[in-house]
Amino acid sequence: MTIYRLKIYFVPLLFAYAKFLLYFCTRKNIRMKHFKHILGAVARTLLALTFLFSGIVKAVDPLGTTYKIEDYLKAFGGFFTDLLPLAEPAAIALITVEFVLGLCLLLNVKTQWTAWISLAFYLVMTPLTLYIALNNPVSDCGCFGDALILTNWQTFYKNVVLLALVIILLACKKEIRATWMPWMEGVWIGIAAAAVGGFMAYNLLHLPVWDFRPYKIGNNLPALMEYPDDAEPDQYDITFVYAKDGVEQEFTIDNYPKGDSAWTFVRQNSVLVKKGYEPPIHDLEILDEDYNDITYDLLENELPVTLVVMYDLSKANRHQVARLNGLYEQVYTQSGVFYAVTGSSTQDIEQFKIENNVVYPVATCDPVTLKTIVRANPGVIEIQNGIVINKYNLRNL
């Protein structure tokens, strides 16, 4: 009787317990799927925003990305210098890939494909940026153009984080559901590529629509060249090497053999241990045809100063160059100051003057600085009382 009663009560209890276990496991599985869905969405969104930001700020200034790639190729030397003509196509391809990947991730377009492409991208870029951080061939990566400057180590850490996000996204890929029909996904990819391509073309033919550099319109250039009174200087670790009986020994400022004729000074070693304050403009020096420094004569002039920037005369657009004599005459009749400024050699300048019947003065400046001043060759910057009042590509004259 007792066993019978146990069966009556135990069997329903067993079924109830089994039902509870099934419900618990189902709910746990649902919760895990929900968690993975949220985690994947967060990783996808962060990756998308990073790719989009990087692509947009580069698309604003495709020439800046080209110059940065050229800097890397020159720094690596050897075989890589032969690839310099490919710098601009590589810049355009990189910008297009970043923007398209970012938009696809943001809109959930072929997310699994874009996740795998992103993984390949960061499996290449992460070890590359580690090498760059260790060897420092170029001071900053240029990954966010001039909008956000990162050190090489910051770039590497950023890529490690983004690689982790890609791995998380791939781990959650089973929870990703298609948002668009296949034909619509192709349309979105085409729209993204066409949009970024058109935007780059506009900025190449004219000037960047957003100028992140210190020479933008409205800036006071002399003020950006000043060192504040409380500016922190560079800090160096300085040691002295002396030799005695053919043996060299290193000393500090506190213990070097001052006045000891038995020691012979060999050399001084200076190692930068902490970078001090550096003004936004620190490398602007313009020399006239007699090699006189006319930088402040131009920047502090009360008259309007027109500078036609051609960092490389051999690459300057000849159709636009033919218009410079007329522009010079126009500025001269309006009592303005006019100079063409280039980074080319004296020999190239003389050849340029002969070929183009130049009647205007030609000054020289570091070509890297000229590339920073205006993203055109030739490009024009107008200054009065040190303030940039206008900038344009010469074709927009």
C-alpha positions as CSV (number, residue, x, y, z in Angstrom):
1,M,0.0,0.0,0.0
2,T,2.8,2.3,0.9
3,I,4.7,1.5,-2.3
4,Y,1.5,2.1,-4.3
5,R,1.1,5.5,-2.7
6,L,4.7,6.4,-3.4
7,K,4.2,5.6,-7.0
8,I,1.1,7.8,-7.1
9,Y,3.0,10.8,-5.7
10,F,6.5,10.1,-7.1
11,V,5.6,9.7,-10.7
12,P,3.9,13.2,-11.0
13,L,6.7,14.7,-9.0
14,L,9.3,13.1,-11.4
15,F,7.4,14.5,-14.4
16,A,7.2,17.9,-12.8
17,Y,11.0,17.9,-12.1
18,A,11.8,16.8,-15.6
19,K,9.5,19.5,-17.0
20,F,11.3,22.1,-14.8
21,L,14.7,20.9,-16.0
22,L,13.6,21.1,-19.6
23,Y,12.2,24.6,-19.0
24,F,15.4,25.7,-17.2
25,C,17.7,24.4,-19.9
26,T,15.5,26.0,-22.6
27,R,15.5,29.3,-20.9
28,K,19.3,29.1,-20.3
29,N,19.8,28.4,-24.0
30,I,17.6,31.3,-24.8
31,R,19.5,33.6,-22.5
32,M,22.8,32.5,-24.0
33,K,21.5,33.1,-27.5
34,H,20.2,36.5,-26.4
35,F,23.6,37.3,-24.8
36,K,25.5,36.3,-27.9
37,H,23.2,38.2,-30.1
38,I,23.8,41.4,-28.0
39,L,27.5,40.8,-27.8
40,G,27.7,40.3,-31.6
41,A,25.7,43.4,-32.3
42,V,27.9,45.5,-30.0
43,A,31.1,44.2,-31.6
44,R,29.6,44.7,-35.1
45,T,28.6,48.3,-34.3
46,L,32.0,49.2,-32.8
47,L,33.8,47.8,-35.8
48,A,31.5,49.5,-38.2
49,L,31.9,52.9,-36.5
50,T,35.7,52.5,-36.5
51,F,35.9,51.5,-40.2
52,L,33.5,54.3,-41.2
53,F,35.4,57.0,-39.2
54,S,38.7,55.9,-40.6
55,G,37.3,55.7,-44.2
56,I,35.6,59.1,-44.0
57,V,38.5,61.1,-42.6
58,K,40.8,59.5,-45.2
59,A,38.3,60.1,-48.0
60,V,38.3,63.8,-47.1
61,D,42.0,63.9,-47.8
62,P,43.1,61.1,-50.2
63,L,46.3,62.8,-51.0
64,G,47.2,62.8,-47.3
65,T,46.8,59.0,-47.2
66,T,48.9,58.8,-50.4
67,Y,51.7,60.8,-48.8
68,K,51.6,58.6,-45.7
69,I,51.9,55.4,-47.8
70,E,54.8,57.0,-49.7
71,D,56.5,57.8,-46.3
72,Y,56.3,54.2,-45.3
73,L,57.6,52.9,-48.6
74,K,60.5,55.3,-48.5
75,A,61.2,54.4,-44.8
76,F,61.2,50.6,-45.7
77,G,63.6,51.3,-48.6
78,G,64.9,48.8,-51.1
79,F,62.2,47.0,-53.1
80,F,59.5,49.1,-51.5
81,T,60.7,52.3,-53.2
82,D,59.8,50.8,-56.5
83,L,56.2,50.7,-55.4
84,L,55.9,54.5,-55.0
85,P,53.8,54.9,-58.2
86,L,51.3,52.6,-56.6
87,A,50.8,54.7,-53.5
88,E,47.8,56.7,-54.8
89,P,45.9,53.6,-56.1
90,A,46.7,51.8,-52.8
91,A,45.3,54.8,-50.9
92,I,42.1,54.9,-52.9
93,A,41.7,51.1,-52.5
94,L,42.3,51.2,-48.8
95,I,39.8,54.0,-48.2
96,T,37.2,52.3,-50.3
97,V,37.6,49.0,-48.5
98,E,37.4,50.6,-45.1
99,F,34.3,52.7,-45.9
100,V,32.4,49.8,-47.6
101,L,33.3,47.4,-44.7
102,G,32.1,49.9,-42.2
103,L,28.8,50.6,-43.9
104,C,28.2,46.9,-44.5
105,L,28.8,46.1,-40.8
106,L,26.6,49.0,-39.7
107,L,23.7,48.0,-41.9
108,N,24.2,44.2,-41.4
109,V,24.9,43.7,-45.1
110,K,26.7,40.3,-45.7
111,T,28.0,40.6,-42.1
112,Q,29.6,37.1,-42.1
113,W,31.6,37.9,-45.2
114,T,32.6,41.3,-43.9
115,A,33.6,39.7,-40.6
116,W,36.0,37.3,-42.3
117,I,37.4,40.1,-44.5
118,S,37.9,42.2,-41.3
119,L,39.7,39.3,-39.7
120,A,42.1,39.0,-42.7
121,F,42.6,42.8,-42.6
122,Y,43.6,42.9,-38.9
123,L,45.6,39.7,-39.1
124,V,47.8,41.7,-41.5
125,M,47.6,45.1,-39.9
126,T,48.2,44.0,-36.3
127,P,51.6,42.4,-36.7
128,L,52.6,45.2,-39.2
129,T,51.7,47.9,-36.7
130,L,53.7,46.0,-34.0
131,Y,56.7,46.1,-36.3
132,I,56.2,49.8,-36.9
133,A,55.8,50.5,-33.2
134,L,59.1,48.7,-32.4
135,N,61.1,50.3,-35.2
136,N,59.3,53.6,-35.6
137,P,60.0,54.2,-39.3
138,V,57.3,56.9,-39.4
139,S,56.2,59.0,-36.4
140,D,52.5,58.4,-36.7
141,C,50.4,55.8,-38.5
142,G,48.0,58.1,-40.3
143,C,45.2,55.6,-39.7
144,F,42.7,58.4,-39.0
145,G,44.3,60.9,-41.3
146,D,44.9,64.3,-39.7
147,A,41.6,64.2,-37.8
148,L,43.1,62.1,-34.9
149,I,46.8,61.6,-34.5
150,L,47.9,58.3,-32.8
151,T,51.4,57.2,-31.9
152,N,52.6,53.9,-33.4
153,W,52.1,52.1,-30.0
154,Q,48.5,53.5,-29.7
155,T,47.8,52.3,-33.2
156,F,49.0,48.8,-32.3
157,Y,46.9,48.7,-29.1
158,K,43.9,49.9,-31.1
159,N,44.4,47.1,-33.7
160,V,44.6,44.5,-30.9
161,V,41.2,45.7,-29.5
162,L,39.6,45.7,-33.0
163,L,41.0,42.2,-33.7
164,A,39.4,41.0,-30.5
165,L,36.1,42.5,-31.6
166,V,36.3,40.7,-35.0
167,I,36.9,37.4,-33.2
168,I,33.9,38.1,-30.9
169,L,31.8,38.8,-34.0
170,L,32.9,35.6,-35.7
171,A,32.1,33.6,-32.5
172,C,28.6,35.0,-32.5
173,K,28.1,34.7,-36.3
174,K,25.4,32.0,-35.9
175,E,23.2,34.5,-34.2
176,I,23.4,36.9,-37.1
177,R,20.3,37.0,-39.2
178,A,20.1,38.6,-42.6
179,T,18.4,42.0,-42.7
180,W,18.2,42.5,-46.4
181,M,17.4,40.4,-49.4
182,P,20.5,39.4,-51.4
183,W,19.9,41.8,-54.3
184,M,19.5,44.7,-51.9
185,E,22.8,43.8,-50.2
186,G,24.5,44.1,-53.6
187,V,22.8,47.5,-54.1
188,W,24.1,48.7,-50.7
189,I,27.6,47.7,-51.5
190,G,27.4,49.5,-54.9
191,I,26.0,52.6,-53.2
192,A,28.8,52.6,-50.6
193,A,31.6,52.2,-53.2
194,A,30.1,54.9,-55.5
195,A,29.5,57.3,-52.6
196,V,33.1,57.1,-51.2
197,G,34.5,57.1,-54.7
198,G,32.7,60.3,-55.7
199,F,33.6,62.0,-52.4
200,M,37.3,61.2,-52.9
201,A,37.1,62.5,-56.5
202,Y,35.6,65.8,-55.3
203,N,38.3,66.3,-52.7
204,L,41.1,65.4,-55.1
205,L,39.9,67.8,-57.8
206,H,39.3,70.6,-55.4
207,L,40.5,70.7,-51.7
208,P,39.4,68.6,-48.7
209,V,36.0,69.8,-47.6
210,W,37.2,69.6,-44.0
211,D,40.7,70.8,-43.2
212,F,42.2,69.2,-40.1
213,R,45.6,70.8,-40.6
214,P,47.0,74.0,-38.9
215,Y,46.9,75.9,-42.2
216,K,43.1,76.0,-42.5
217,I,41.2,79.1,-43.3
218,G,40.9,81.5,-40.3
219,N,44.0,80.3,-38.5
220,N,46.6,82.8,-37.3
221,L,49.8,81.2,-38.5
222,P,52.4,83.2,-36.4
223,A,50.4,82.4,-33.3
224,L,50.5,78.7,-34.1
225,M,54.3,78.9,-34.4
226,E,54.9,80.4,-30.9
227,Y,56.2,78.6,-27.9
228,P,54.3,79.5,-24.7
229,D,56.5,80.9,-21.8
230,D,55.6,77.8,-19.7
231,A,56.3,75.3,-22.6
232,E,58.0,72.2,-21.5
233,P,61.3,71.6,-23.4
234,D,62.5,68.2,-24.7
235,Q,64.3,66.2,-22.1
236,Y,67.4,64.3,-23.1
237,D,69.6,61.8,-21.4
238,I,73.1,63.1,-22.2
239,T,76.3,61.1,-21.7
240,F,80.0,61.7,-22.6
241,V,82.4,59.1,-24.0
242,Y,86.1,59.6,-23.1
243,A,89.0,57.4,-24.0
244,K,92.0,56.4,-21.9
245,D,94.8,54.1,-23.0
246,G,92.7,53.2,-26.0
247,V,89.7,52.2,-23.9
248,E,86.5,54.1,-24.1
249,Q,84.2,54.8,-21.1
250,E,80.9,56.5,-20.8
251,F,80.3,59.2,-18.2
252,T,77.4,61.4,-17.0
253,I,77.5,65.1,-16.5
254,D,78.2,64.5,-12.8
255,N,81.2,62.2,-13.1
256,Y,83.0,62.9,-16.3
257,P,86.8,63.4,-16.0
258,K,86.8,67.2,-16.2
259,G,90.4,68.6,-16.2
260,D,92.0,65.1,-16.3
261,S,94.4,65.2,-19.3
262,A,94.7,61.5,-19.2
263,W,91.2,61.2,-20.7
264,T,90.4,62.3,-24.3
265,F,86.9,63.3,-25.3
266,V,85.5,61.1,-28.0
267,R,81.8,62.0,-28.5
268,Q,78.6,63.1,-26.8
269,N,75.5,60.9,-26.9
270,S,72.0,62.4,-26.6
271,V,68.9,60.3,-26.2
272,L,65.4,61.9,-26.2
273,V,63.6,60.5,-23.1
274,K,60.6,62.8,-23.1
275,K,59.2,64.9,-25.9
276,G,58.4,68.5,-24.9
277,Y,55.9,70.9,-26.3
278,E,55.9,71.3,-30.1
279,P,53.8,74.1,-31.7
280,P,51.3,73.0,-34.4
281,I,53.5,74.8,-37.0
282,H,57.2,74.1,-36.3
283,D,58.7,73.5,-39.7
284,L,57.7,76.4,-41.8
285,E,60.7,78.2,-43.4
286,I,60.4,80.0,-46.7
287,L,63.6,81.2,-48.5
288,D,63.7,83.6,-51.4
289,E,65.8,83.2,-54.5
290,D,68.9,84.6,-52.6
291,Y,68.3,82.1,-49.8
292,N,67.1,84.8,-47.4
293,D,64.5,83.7,-44.8
294,I,61.3,85.6,-45.7
295,T,58.9,83.5,-43.6
296,Y,57.8,86.3,-41.2
297,D,58.1,88.9,-43.9
298,L,55.2,87.1,-45.6
299,L,53.3,86.1,-42.5
300,E,53.3,89.5,-40.9
301,N,52.7,91.5,-44.0
302,E,49.7,93.9,-43.9
303,L,49.2,93.4,-47.7
304,P,47.5,90.4,-49.0
305,V,50.0,87.6,-49.7
306,T,49.3,85.0,-52.4
307,L,51.4,81.9,-52.3
308,V,51.1,79.3,-55.1
309,V,52.3,76.0,-53.6
310,M,53.9,73.5,-55.9
311,Y,55.8,70.9,-53.8
312,D,57.2,69.3,-56.9
313,L,57.4,71.3,-60.1
314,S,57.7,68.2,-62.2
315,K,54.3,67.0,-61.0
316,A,52.6,70.3,-61.3
317,N,49.6,70.5,-63.7
318,R,51.0,72.2,-66.8
319,H,47.6,73.6,-67.9
320,Q,47.2,75.2,-64.5
321,V,50.8,76.5,-64.4
322,A,50.2,78.4,-67.6
323,R,47.7,80.6,-65.7
324,L,50.2,81.7,-63.1
325,N,51.6,84.7,-65.0
326,G,48.2,86.1,-65.3
327,L,47.4,85.5,-61.6
328,Y,50.7,87.2,-60.8
329,E,49.8,90.3,-62.9
330,Q,46.4,90.5,-61.2
331,V,47.9,90.3,-57.7
332,Y,50.6,92.8,-58.6
333,T,48.2,95.4,-60.0
334,Q,46.2,95.1,-56.7
335,S,49.3,95.9,-54.7
336,G,49.5,92.4,-53.3
337,V,52.5,90.1,-52.7
338,F,53.0,87.0,-54.9
339,Y,55.3,84.1,-54.6
340,A,55.4,80.6,-56.0
341,V,56.8,78.2,-53.4
342,T,58.3,74.9,-54.2
343,G,60.4,72.1,-52.8
344,S,62.2,71.3,-56.0
345,S,65.9,71.7,-56.6
346,T,67.5,74.9,-58.0
347,Q,68.2,73.2,-61.3
348,D,64.5,72.1,-61.6
349,I,63.4,75.7,-60.8
350,E,65.6,77.2,-63.5
351,Q,64.3,74.7,-66.0
352,F,60.7,75.4,-64.9
353,K,61.2,79.1,-65.4
354,I,62.5,78.7,-68.9
355,E,59.8,76.2,-70.0
356,N,56.9,78.4,-68.6
357,N,58.3,81.9,-69.3
358,V,58.0,82.6,-65.5
359,V,57.7,86.3,-64.6
360,Y,57.0,85.8,-60.9
361,P,59.4,85.2,-58.0
362,V,59.9,81.6,-56.9
363,A,60.7,80.8,-53.3
364,T,61.6,77.4,-51.7
365,C,60.4,75.5,-48.7
366,D,60.5,71.9,-47.4
367,P,58.2,69.8,-49.7
368,V,56.7,67.9,-46.7
369,T,55.6,71.3,-45.3
370,L,54.2,72.3,-48.6
371,K,52.2,69.1,-48.8
372,T,50.7,70.0,-45.4
373,I,49.9,73.6,-46.3
374,V,47.6,72.7,-49.3
375,R,46.6,69.4,-50.9
376,A,47.1,70.5,-54.5
377,N,49.9,70.9,-56.9
378,P,49.5,73.7,-57.6
379,G,47.4,75.0,-54.8
380,V,46.9,78.6,-53.6
381,I,46.9,80.0,-50.0
382,E,46.1,83.6,-49.3
383,I,47.4,85.3,-46.1
384,Q,47.0,88.7,-44.6
385,N,48.4,89.8,-41.3
386,G,49.3,86.2,-40.6
387,I,45.7,84.9,-41.0
388,V,44.7,82.5,-43.7
389,I,41.9,84.2,-45.6
390,N,41.5,81.7,-48.5
391,K,42.8,78.4,-49.9
392,Y,41.9,76.8,-53.2
393,N,43.0,74.4,-55.9
394,L,44.3,76.5,-58.8
395,R,41.8,74.8,-61.1
396,N,39.1,76.6,-59.1
397,L,40.5,80.0,-59.8
